[in-house]
Amino acid sequence: MARYYRYRLPPWALRCIIVIERVTLPILIFQLIRTLFFPTTLDVFLLGLLVGVFIAFYLEWI
């Protein structure tokens, strides 16, 4: 299995990953507040997905 190195990507892909990484936390906070006030199945699913993406960036899996 080949090791994934973030910095060996093309510059445009690296920029996309950095932007997604920076935007994830504010969107996660907004979705958490929205889920607390208007809990629907879709909101809970999106919140779980965003938490997973945030943890993956935090632990540097992505």
mmCIF file of the N, C-alpha and C atoms, coordinates in Angstrom:
data_MODEL
# 
_entry.id   MODEL 
# 
loop_
_atom_site.group_PDB 
_atom_site.id 
_atom_site.type_symbol 
_atom_site.label_atom_id 
_atom_site.label_alt_id 
_atom_site.label_comp_id 
_atom_site.label_asym_id 
_atom_site.label_entity_id 
_atom_site.label_seq_id 
_atom_site.pdbx_PDB_ins_code 
_atom_site.Cartn_x 
_atom_site.Cartn_y 
_atom_site.Cartn_z 
_atom_site.occupancy 
_atom_site.B_iso_or_equiv 
_atom_site.pdbx_formal_charge 
_atom_site.auth_seq_id 
_atom_site.auth_comp_id 
_atom_site.auth_asym_id 
_atom_site.auth_atom_id 
_atom_site.pdbx_PDB_model_num 
ATOM 1   N N  . MET A 1 1  ? 0.841   -1.168 0.000  1.00 0.00 ? 1  MET A N  1 
ATOM 2   C CA . MET A 1 1  ? 0.000   0.000  0.000  1.00 0.00 ? 1  MET A CA 1 
ATOM 3   C C  . MET A 1 1  ? 0.898   1.247  0.000  1.00 0.00 ? 1  MET A C  1 
ATOM 4   N N  . ALA A 1 2  ? 0.628   2.147  -0.897 1.00 0.00 ? 2  ALA A N  1 
ATOM 5   C CA . ALA A 1 2  ? 1.430   3.356  -1.020 1.00 0.00 ? 2  ALA A CA 1 
ATOM 6   C C  . ALA A 1 2  ? 1.021   4.366  0.041  1.00 0.00 ? 2  ALA A C  1 
ATOM 7   N N  . ARG A 1 3  ? 1.973   5.036  0.583  1.00 0.00 ? 3  ARG A N  1 
ATOM 8   C CA . ARG A 1 3  ? 1.711   6.069  1.588  1.00 0.00 ? 3  ARG A CA 1 
ATOM 9   C C  . ARG A 1 3  ? 1.218   7.320  0.893  1.00 0.00 ? 3  ARG A C  1 
ATOM 10  N N  . TYR A 1 4  ? 0.236   7.973  1.499  1.00 0.00 ? 4  TYR A N  1 
ATOM 11  C CA . TYR A 1 4  ? -0.354  9.190  0.937  1.00 0.00 ? 4  TYR A CA 1 
ATOM 12  C C  . TYR A 1 4  ? 0.392   10.401 1.473  1.00 0.00 ? 4  TYR A C  1 
ATOM 13  N N  . TYR A 1 5  ? 0.972   11.192 0.583  1.00 0.00 ? 5  TYR A N  1 
ATOM 14  C CA . TYR A 1 5  ? 1.673   12.402 0.983  1.00 0.00 ? 5  TYR A CA 1 
ATOM 15  C C  . TYR A 1 5  ? 0.925   13.599 0.423  1.00 0.00 ? 5  TYR A C  1 
ATOM 16  N N  . ARG A 1 6  ? 0.423   14.418 1.319  1.00 0.00 ? 6  ARG A N  1 
ATOM 17  C CA . ARG A 1 6  ? -0.371  15.574 0.919  1.00 0.00 ? 6  ARG A CA 1 
ATOM 18  C C  . ARG A 1 6  ? 0.439   16.547 0.071  1.00 0.00 ? 6  ARG A C  1 
ATOM 19  N N  . TYR A 1 7  ? 1.696   16.743 0.387  1.00 0.00 ? 7  TYR A N  1 
ATOM 20  C CA . TYR A 1 7  ? 2.492   17.777 -0.263 1.00 0.00 ? 7  TYR A CA 1 
ATOM 21  C C  . TYR A 1 7  ? 3.076   17.339 -1.605 1.00 0.00 ? 7  TYR A C  1 
ATOM 22  N N  . ARG A 1 8  ? 2.789   16.118 -2.029 1.00 0.00 ? 8  ARG A N  1 
ATOM 23  C CA . ARG A 1 8  ? 3.228   15.672 -3.354 1.00 0.00 ? 8  ARG A CA 1 
ATOM 24  C C  . ARG A 1 8  ? 2.133   15.864 -4.394 1.00 0.00 ? 8  ARG A C  1 
ATOM 25  N N  . LEU A 1 9  ? 1.003   16.432 -3.977 1.00 0.00 ? 9  LEU A N  1 
ATOM 26  C CA . LEU A 1 9  ? -0.097  16.697 -4.901 1.00 0.00 ? 9  LEU A CA 1 
ATOM 27  C C  . LEU A 1 9  ? 0.219   17.913 -5.757 1.00 0.00 ? 9  LEU A C  1 
ATOM 28  N N  . PRO A 1 10 ? -0.487  18.073 -6.866 1.00 0.00 ? 10 PRO A N  1 
ATOM 29  C CA . PRO A 1 10 ? -0.325  19.294 -7.655 1.00 0.00 ? 10 PRO A CA 1 
ATOM 30  C C  . PRO A 1 10 ? -0.745  20.519 -6.833 1.00 0.00 ? 10 PRO A C  1 
ATOM 31  N N  . PRO A 1 11 ? -0.208  21.689 -7.155 1.00 0.00 ? 11 PRO A N  1 
ATOM 32  C CA . PRO A 1 11 ? -0.512  22.893 -6.353 1.00 0.00 ? 11 PRO A CA 1 
ATOM 33  C C  . PRO A 1 11 ? -2.005  23.212 -6.274 1.00 0.00 ? 11 PRO A C  1 
ATOM 34  N N  . TRP A 1 12 ? -2.757  23.002 -7.356 1.00 0.00 ? 12 TRP A N  1 
ATOM 35  C CA . TRP A 1 12 ? -4.181  23.322 -7.321 1.00 0.00 ? 12 TRP A CA 1 
ATOM 36  C C  . TRP A 1 12 ? -4.933  22.384 -6.376 1.00 0.00 ? 12 TRP A C  1 
ATOM 37  N N  . ALA A 1 13 ? -4.526  21.119 -6.309 1.00 0.00 ? 13 ALA A N  1 
ATOM 38  C CA . ALA A 1 13 ? -5.176  20.168 -5.410 1.00 0.00 ? 13 ALA A CA 1 
ATOM 39  C C  . ALA A 1 13 ? -4.812  20.475 -3.959 1.00 0.00 ? 13 ALA A C  1 
ATOM 40  N N  . LEU A 1 14 ? -3.585  20.864 -3.736 1.00 0.00 ? 14 LEU A N  1 
ATOM 41  C CA . LEU A 1 14 ? -3.157  21.236 -2.389 1.00 0.00 ? 14 LEU A CA 1 
ATOM 42  C C  . LEU A 1 14 ? -3.920  22.454 -1.896 1.00 0.00 ? 14 LEU A C  1 
ATOM 43  N N  . ARG A 1 15 ? -4.135  23.455 -2.783 1.00 0.00 ? 15 ARG A N  1 
ATOM 44  C CA . ARG A 1 15 ? -4.928  24.625 -2.407 1.00 0.00 ? 15 ARG A CA 1 
ATOM 45  C C  . ARG A 1 15 ? -6.356  24.251 -2.055 1.00 0.00 ? 15 ARG A C  1 
ATOM 46  N N  . CYS A 1 16 ? -6.947  23.347 -2.816 1.00 0.00 ? 16 CYS A N  1 
ATOM 47  C CA . CYS A 1 16 ? -8.318  22.902 -2.530 1.00 0.00 ? 16 CYS A CA 1 
ATOM 48  C C  . CYS A 1 16 ? -8.400  22.229 -1.162 1.00 0.00 ? 16 CYS A C  1 
ATOM 49  N N  . ILE A 1 17 ? -7.440  21.381 -0.845 1.00 0.00 ? 17 ILE A N  1 
ATOM 50  C CA . ILE A 1 17 ? -7.434  20.707 0.449  1.00 0.00 ? 17 ILE A CA 1 
ATOM 51  C C  . ILE A 1 17 ? -7.269  21.708 1.582  1.00 0.00 ? 17 ILE A C  1 
ATOM 52  N N  . ILE A 1 18 ? -6.418  22.695 1.419  1.00 0.00 ? 18 ILE A N  1 
ATOM 53  C CA . ILE A 1 18 ? -6.206  23.698 2.460  1.00 0.00 ? 18 ILE A CA 1 
ATOM 54  C C  . ILE A 1 18 ? -7.465  24.524 2.682  1.00 0.00 ? 18 ILE A C  1 
ATOM 55  N N  . VAL A 1 19 ? -8.147  24.898 1.601  1.00 0.00 ? 19 VAL A N  1 
ATOM 56  C CA . VAL A 1 19 ? -9.387  25.668 1.734  1.00 0.00 ? 19 VAL A CA 1 
ATOM 57  C C  . VAL A 1 19 ? -10.453 24.835 2.451  1.00 0.00 ? 19 VAL A C  1 
ATOM 58  N N  . ILE A 1 20 ? -10.599 23.584 2.077  1.00 0.00 ? 20 ILE A N  1 
ATOM 59  C CA . ILE A 1 20 ? -11.581 22.720 2.725  1.00 0.00 ? 20 ILE A CA 1 
ATOM 60  C C  . ILE A 1 20 ? -11.251 22.554 4.207  1.00 0.00 ? 20 ILE A C  1 
ATOM 61  N N  . GLU A 1 21 ? -9.973  22.419 4.507  1.00 0.00 ? 21 GLU A N  1 
ATOM 62  C CA . GLU A 1 21 ? -9.548  22.257 5.900  1.00 0.00 ? 21 GLU A CA 1 
ATOM 63  C C  . GLU A 1 21 ? -9.888  23.494 6.734  1.00 0.00 ? 21 GLU A C  1 
ATOM 64  N N  . ARG A 1 22 ? -9.693  24.668 6.180  1.00 0.00 ? 22 ARG A N  1 
ATOM 65  C CA . ARG A 1 22 ? -9.959  25.903 6.920  1.00 0.00 ? 22 ARG A CA 1 
ATOM 66  C C  . ARG A 1 22 ? -11.444 26.195 7.077  1.00 0.00 ? 22 ARG A C  1 
ATOM 67  N N  . VAL A 1 23 ? -12.254 25.764 6.127  1.00 0.00 ? 23 VAL A N  1 
ATOM 68  C CA . VAL A 1 23 ? -13.686 26.078 6.137  1.00 0.00 ? 23 VAL A CA 1 
ATOM 69  C C  . VAL A 1 23 ? -14.485 25.050 6.948  1.00 0.00 ? 23 VAL A C  1 
ATOM 70  N N  . THR A 1 24 ? -13.907 23.909 7.239  1.00 0.00 ? 24 THR A N  1 
ATOM 71  C CA . THR A 1 24 ? -14.636 22.833 7.896  1.00 0.00 ? 24 THR A CA 1 
ATOM 72  C C  . THR A 1 24 ? -15.127 23.216 9.290  1.00 0.00 ? 24 THR A C  1 
ATOM 73  N N  . LEU A 1 25 ? -14.319 23.844 10.104 1.00 0.00 ? 25 LEU A N  1 
ATOM 74  C CA . LEU A 1 25 ? -14.715 24.164 11.481 1.00 0.00 ? 25 LEU A CA 1 
ATOM 75  C C  . LEU A 1 25 ? -15.879 25.151 11.541 1.00 0.00 ? 25 LEU A C  1 
ATOM 76  N N  . PRO A 1 26 ? -15.870 26.279 10.813 1.00 0.00 ? 26 PRO A N  1 
ATOM 77  C CA . PRO A 1 26 ? -17.041 27.166 10.877 1.00 0.00 ? 26 PRO A CA 1 
ATOM 78  C C  . PRO A 1 26 ? -18.330 26.508 10.380 1.00 0.00 ? 26 PRO A C  1 
ATOM 79  N N  . ILE A 1 27 ? -18.231 25.696 9.331  1.00 0.00 ? 27 ILE A N  1 
ATOM 80  C CA . ILE A 1 27 ? -19.424 25.002 8.839  1.00 0.00 ? 27 ILE A CA 1 
ATOM 81  C C  . ILE A 1 27 ? -19.888 23.972 9.870  1.00 0.00 ? 27 ILE A C  1 
ATOM 82  N N  . LEU A 1 28 ? -18.954 23.303 10.533 1.00 0.00 ? 28 LEU A N  1 
ATOM 83  C CA . LEU A 1 28 ? -19.290 22.337 11.566 1.00 0.00 ? 28 LEU A CA 1 
ATOM 84  C C  . LEU A 1 28 ? -20.029 23.005 12.724 1.00 0.00 ? 28 LEU A C  1 
ATOM 85  N N  . ILE A 1 29 ? -19.565 24.162 13.168 1.00 0.00 ? 29 ILE A N  1 
ATOM 86  C CA . ILE A 1 29 ? -20.218 24.888 14.258 1.00 0.00 ? 29 ILE A CA 1 
ATOM 87  C C  . ILE A 1 29 ? -21.620 25.328 13.845 1.00 0.00 ? 29 ILE A C  1 
ATOM 88  N N  . PHE A 1 30 ? -21.760 25.851 12.623 1.00 0.00 ? 30 PHE A N  1 
ATOM 89  C CA . PHE A 1 30 ? -23.078 26.253 12.130 1.00 0.00 ? 30 PHE A CA 1 
ATOM 90  C C  . PHE A 1 30 ? -24.019 25.061 12.073 1.00 0.00 ? 30 PHE A C  1 
ATOM 91  N N  . GLN A 1 31 ? -23.539 23.928 11.583 1.00 0.00 ? 31 GLN A N  1 
ATOM 92  C CA . GLN A 1 31 ? -24.383 22.743 11.472 1.00 0.00 ? 31 GLN A CA 1 
ATOM 93  C C  . GLN A 1 31 ? -24.760 22.210 12.844 1.00 0.00 ? 31 GLN A C  1 
ATOM 94  N N  . LEU A 1 32 ? -23.874 22.307 13.813 1.00 0.00 ? 32 LEU A N  1 
ATOM 95  C CA . LEU A 1 32 ? -24.184 21.877 15.179 1.00 0.00 ? 32 LEU A CA 1 
ATOM 96  C C  . LEU A 1 32 ? -25.312 22.719 15.762 1.00 0.00 ? 32 LEU A C  1 
ATOM 97  N N  . ILE A 1 33 ? -25.231 24.035 15.590 1.00 0.00 ? 33 ILE A N  1 
ATOM 98  C CA . ILE A 1 33 ? -26.280 24.926 16.095 1.00 0.00 ? 33 ILE A CA 1 
ATOM 99  C C  . ILE A 1 33 ? -27.596 24.641 15.381 1.00 0.00 ? 33 ILE A C  1 
ATOM 100 N N  . ARG A 1 34 ? -27.538 24.461 14.078 1.00 0.00 ? 34 ARG A N  1 
ATOM 101 C CA . ARG A 1 34 ? -28.751 24.161 13.310 1.00 0.00 ? 34 ARG A CA 1 
ATOM 102 C C  . ARG A 1 34 ? -29.364 22.841 13.748 1.00 0.00 ? 34 ARG A C  1 
ATOM 103 N N  . THR A 1 35 ? -28.533 21.828 14.007 1.00 0.00 ? 35 THR A N  1 
ATOM 104 C CA . THR A 1 35 ? -29.035 20.528 14.429 1.00 0.00 ? 35 THR A CA 1 
ATOM 105 C C  . THR A 1 35 ? -29.651 20.598 15.823 1.00 0.00 ? 35 THR A C  1 
ATOM 106 N N  . LEU A 1 36 ? -29.112 21.435 16.679 1.00 0.00 ? 36 LEU A N  1 
ATOM 107 C CA . LEU A 1 36 ? -29.689 21.574 18.020 1.00 0.00 ? 36 LEU A CA 1 
ATOM 108 C C  . LEU A 1 36 ? -31.077 22.203 17.976 1.00 0.00 ? 36 LEU A C  1 
ATOM 109 N N  . PHE A 1 37 ? -31.303 23.152 17.066 1.00 0.00 ? 37 PHE A N  1 
ATOM 110 C CA . PHE A 1 37 ? -32.593 23.837 16.988 1.00 0.00 ? 37 PHE A CA 1 
ATOM 111 C C  . PHE A 1 37 ? -33.593 23.128 16.080 1.00 0.00 ? 37 PHE A C  1 
ATOM 112 N N  . PHE A 1 38 ? -33.149 22.565 14.971 1.00 0.00 ? 38 PHE A N  1 
ATOM 113 C CA . PHE A 1 38 ? -34.029 21.912 13.998 1.00 0.00 ? 38 PHE A CA 1 
ATOM 114 C C  . PHE A 1 38 ? -33.490 20.520 13.654 1.00 0.00 ? 38 PHE A C  1 
ATOM 115 N N  . PRO A 1 39 ? -33.611 19.576 14.580 1.00 0.00 ? 39 PRO A N  1 
ATOM 116 C CA . PRO A 1 39 ? -33.018 18.254 14.322 1.00 0.00 ? 39 PRO A CA 1 
ATOM 117 C C  . PRO A 1 39 ? -33.843 17.443 13.316 1.00 0.00 ? 39 PRO A C  1 
ATOM 118 N N  . THR A 1 40 ? -33.265 17.234 12.157 1.00 0.00 ? 40 THR A N  1 
ATOM 119 C CA . THR A 1 40 ? -33.852 16.332 11.167 1.00 0.00 ? 40 THR A CA 1 
ATOM 120 C C  . THR A 1 40 ? -32.822 15.250 10.865 1.00 0.00 ? 40 THR A C  1 
ATOM 121 N N  . THR A 1 41 ? -33.250 14.233 10.180 1.00 0.00 ? 41 THR A N  1 
ATOM 122 C CA . THR A 1 41 ? -32.339 13.140 9.844  1.00 0.00 ? 41 THR A CA 1 
ATOM 123 C C  . THR A 1 41 ? -31.188 13.630 8.974  1.00 0.00 ? 41 THR A C  1 
ATOM 124 N N  . LEU A 1 42 ? -31.493 14.494 8.018  1.00 0.00 ? 42 LEU A N  1 
ATOM 125 C CA . LEU A 1 42 ? -30.451 15.024 7.139  1.00 0.00 ? 42 LEU A CA 1 
ATOM 126 C C  . LEU A 1 42 ? -29.442 15.862 7.923  1.00 0.00 ? 42 LEU A C  1 
ATOM 127 N N  . ASP A 1 43 ? -29.921 16.675 8.861  1.00 0.00 ? 43 ASP A N  1 
ATOM 128 C CA . ASP A 1 43 ? -29.009 17.499 9.663  1.00 0.00 ? 43 ASP A CA 1 
ATOM 129 C C  . ASP A 1 43 ? -28.078 16.642 10.509 1.00 0.00 ? 43 ASP A C  1 
ATOM 130 N N  . VAL A 1 44 ? -28.611 15.598 11.113 1.00 0.00 ? 44 VAL A N  1 
ATOM 131 C CA . VAL A 1 44 ? -27.777 14.709 11.936 1.00 0.00 ? 44 VAL A CA 1 
ATOM 132 C C  . VAL A 1 44 ? -26.749 13.995 11.060 1.00 0.00 ? 44 VAL A C  1 
ATOM 133 N N  . PHE A 1 45 ? -27.168 13.557 9.873  1.00 0.00 ? 45 PHE A N  1 
ATOM 134 C CA . PHE A 1 45 ? -26.243 12.899 8.946  1.00 0.00 ? 45 PHE A CA 1 
ATOM 135 C C  . PHE A 1 45 ? -25.131 13.853 8.514  1.00 0.00 ? 45 PHE A C  1 
ATOM 136 N N  . LEU A 1 46 ? -25.492 15.093 8.151  1.00 0.00 ? 46 LEU A N  1 
ATOM 137 C CA . LEU A 1 46 ? -24.481 16.077 7.744  1.00 0.00 ? 46 LEU A CA 1 
ATOM 138 C C  . LEU A 1 46 ? -23.532 16.406 8.890  1.00 0.00 ? 46 LEU A C  1 
ATOM 139 N N  . LEU A 1 47 ? -24.070 16.512 10.100 1.00 0.00 ? 47 LEU A N  1 
ATOM 140 C CA . LEU A 1 47 ? -23.222 16.792 11.252 1.00 0.00 ? 47 LEU A CA 1 
ATOM 141 C C  . LEU A 1 47 ? -22.220 15.663 11.469 1.00 0.00 ? 47 LEU A C  1 
ATOM 142 N N  . GLY A 1 48 ? -22.673 14.428 11.369 1.00 0.00 ? 48 GLY A N  1 
ATOM 143 C CA . GLY A 1 48 ? -21.759 13.290 11.522 1.00 0.00 ? 48 GLY A CA 1 
ATOM 144 C C  . GLY A 1 48 ? -20.690 13.275 10.445 1.00 0.00 ? 48 GLY A C  1 
ATOM 145 N N  . LEU A 1 49 ? -21.087 13.581 9.209  1.00 0.00 ? 49 LEU A N  1 
ATOM 146 C CA . LEU A 1 49 ? -20.140 13.639 8.104  1.00 0.00 ? 49 LEU A CA 1 
ATOM 147 C C  . LEU A 1 49 ? -19.100 14.739 8.328  1.00 0.00 ? 49 LEU A C  1 
ATOM 148 N N  . LEU A 1 50 ? -19.538 15.906 8.760  1.00 0.00 ? 50 LEU A N  1 
ATOM 149 C CA . LEU A 1 50 ? -18.615 17.020 9.014  1.00 0.00 ? 50 LEU A CA 1 
ATOM 150 C C  . LEU A 1 50 ? -17.679 16.720 10.180 1.00 0.00 ? 50 LEU A C  1 
ATOM 151 N N  . VAL A 1 51 ? -18.189 16.067 11.217 1.00 0.00 ? 51 VAL A N  1 
ATOM 152 C CA . VAL A 1 51 ? -17.331 15.689 12.344 1.00 0.00 ? 51 VAL A CA 1 
ATOM 153 C C  . VAL A 1 51 ? -16.261 14.707 11.872 1.00 0.00 ? 51 VAL A C  1 
ATOM 154 N N  . GLY A 1 52 ? -16.645 13.764 11.027 1.00 0.00 ? 52 GLY A N  1 
ATOM 155 C CA . GLY A 1 52 ? -15.672 12.802 10.488 1.00 0.00 ? 52 GLY A CA 1 
ATOM 156 C C  . GLY A 1 52 ? -14.596 13.477 9.660  1.00 0.00 ? 52 GLY A C  1 
ATOM 157 N N  . VAL A 1 53 ? -15.000 14.413 8.796  1.00 0.00 ? 53 VAL A N  1 
ATOM 158 C CA . VAL A 1 53 ? -14.031 15.146 7.971  1.00 0.00 ? 53 VAL A CA 1 
ATOM 159 C C  . VAL A 1 53 ? -13.111 15.989 8.848  1.00 0.00 ? 53 VAL A C  1 
ATOM 160 N N  . PHE A 1 54 ? -13.690 16.650 9.866  1.00 0.00 ? 54 PHE A N  1 
ATOM 161 C CA . PHE A 1 54 ? -12.877 17.480 10.764 1.00 0.00 ? 54 PHE A CA 1 
ATOM 162 C C  . PHE A 1 54 ? -11.854 16.630 11.518 1.00 0.00 ? 54 PHE A C  1 
ATOM 163 N N  . ILE A 1 55 ? -12.274 15.474 12.014 1.00 0.00 ? 55 ILE A N  1 
ATOM 164 C CA . ILE A 1 55 ? -11.348 14.598 12.731 1.00 0.00 ? 55 ILE A CA 1 
ATOM 165 C C  . ILE A 1 55 ? -10.257 14.087 11.795 1.00 0.00 ? 55 ILE A C  1 
ATOM 166 N N  . ALA A 1 56 ? -10.631 13.781 10.560 1.00 0.00 ? 56 ALA A N  1 
ATOM 167 C CA . ALA A 1 56 ? -9.628  13.305 9.595  1.00 0.00 ? 56 ALA A CA 1 
ATOM 168 C C  . ALA A 1 56 ? -8.576  14.381 9.323  1.00 0.00 ? 56 ALA A C  1 
ATOM 169 N N  . PHE A 1 57 ? -9.006  15.640 9.198  1.00 0.00 ? 57 PHE A N  1 
ATOM 170 C CA . PHE A 1 57 ? -8.031  16.716 9.008  1.00 0.00 ? 57 PHE A CA 1 
ATOM 171 C C  . PHE A 1 57 ? -7.213  16.943 10.275 1.00 0.00 ? 57 PHE A C  1 
ATOM 172 N N  . TYR A 1 58 ? -7.857  16.875 11.436 1.00 0.00 ? 58 TYR A N  1 
ATOM 173 C CA . TYR A 1 58 ? -7.161  17.117 12.698 1.00 0.00 ? 58 TYR A CA 1 
ATOM 174 C C  . TYR A 1 58 ? -6.086  16.074 12.954 1.00 0.00 ? 58 TYR A C  1 
ATOM 175 N N  . LEU A 1 59 ? -6.380  14.825 12.654 1.00 0.00 ? 59 LEU A N  1 
ATOM 176 C CA . LEU A 1 59 ? -5.404  13.742 12.855 1.00 0.00 ? 59 LEU A CA 1 
ATOM 177 C C  . LEU A 1 59 ? -4.472  13.575 11.654 1.00 0.00 ? 59 LEU A C  1 
ATOM 178 N N  . GLU A 1 60 ? -4.615  14.460 10.668 1.00 0.00 ? 60 GLU A N  1 
ATOM 179 C CA . GLU A 1 60 ? -3.783  14.476 9.465  1.00 0.00 ? 60 GLU A CA 1 
ATOM 180 C C  . GLU A 1 60 ? -3.894  13.182 8.676  1.00 0.00 ? 60 GLU A C  1 
ATOM 181 N N  . TRP A 1 61 ? -5.096  12.617 8.596  1.00 0.00 ? 61 TRP A N  1 
ATOM 182 C CA . TRP A 1 61 ? -5.336  11.465 7.741  1.00 0.00 ? 61 TRP A CA 1 
ATOM 183 C C  . TRP A 1 61 ? -5.505  11.931 6.309  1.00 0.00 ? 61 TRP A C  1 
ATOM 184 N N  . ILE A 1 62 ? -5.916  13.177 6.134  1.00 0.00 ? 62 ILE A N  1 
ATOM 185 C CA . ILE A 1 62 ? -6.103  13.750 4.800  1.00 0.00 ? 62 ILE A CA 1 
ATOM 186 C C  . ILE A 1 62 ? -5.048  14.820 4.607  1.00 0.00 ? 62 ILE A C  1 
# 
